Amino acid sequence: DNMADMSRKGRVVSKGRPGVRHHNNKLTEEQVLDIRRRYTGERGQQQRLADEYGIAQSAVSQIVHRKTWRHLL
């Protein structure tokens, strides 16, 4: 009952904001989709994409392995 009441009143705290709504976001949805389209698994490619988009290589890895931006197909 308490959770339903909180939800009705808009007081539910989300565990995380997806994609462009996240406060630390540096990419648009289009850029994320472009990274996924272009990624072939070639050695060093994650770092090249990271440099191009101004993000960390680990962020590219998380994008291509769908650990982040999961809501995008």
Number of C-alpha atoms within 10 A of each C-alpha: 6 7 10 11 11 12 12 10 9 9 11 12 8 7 6 9 10 15 19 13 10 10 10 8 11 12 13 12 13 10 12 19 15 12 19 17 10 12 14 11 9 7 8 9 15 21 17 13 19 17 13 9 16 11 14 13 18 12 15 24 19 13 17 22 12 14 10 16 17 13 9 12 7
